[in-house]
Amino acid sequence: MVRPVYKRIVLKLSGEALQGKKSHGIDQSVLVSISRQIKDLRNLKVDVAVVLGGGNIFRGLENTGSRGLDMDRSVADYMGCLPLS
C-alpha cells in the first residue's frame, strides 16, 4: 500500500485549470478527473483542503455589462481565494 508523505494538503486550483481545453467555463471531464484524484487521496486518509480560484469570474462580470455585483478588483481577487473544505 502507498504511504503518503503528507497527512494534510492544500490544493489550489485556478479557474483556468478547470476550463481544460475550453475557451471559457468549466470542462466537466476535468472536474470529474480532479474529483477522482481527490477521492483517491481521501482513500489514503489524506486531509485535502481545496482553494478554488474564481477572481477572473468576478472580474469578468465588469466586462459583460452586468453591474449586479459592482465590486472592486481587490474584492474580486479575494473571492478567488476562498477555501472550500
NORQUIDA-V651227 format. One record per pair of residues at least 4 apart in sequence whose C-alpha atoms are under 6 Angstrom apart, sorted by the first residue. I is the first residue (numbers start at 1). J is the second residue. If there is no record, write none. Layout:
# NORQUIDA-V651227
I:J + I:J
This chain:
# NORQUIDA-V651227
7:46 + 8:46 + 8:47 + 8:48 + 9:48 + 10:48 + 10:49 + 10:50 + 11:50 + 12:50 + 12:51 + 12:52 + 13:52 + 13:53 + 14:53 + 15:53 + 15:54 + 18:26 + 19:24 + 19:25 + 19:26 + 19:27 + 20:27 + 41:46 + 42:46 + 49:85 + 50:83 + 50:84 + 51:83 + 51:84 + 53:80 + 53:81 + 54:80 + 55:59 + 55:76 + 55:77 + 55:79 + 55:80 + 56:60 + 58:76 + 59:76 + 61:66
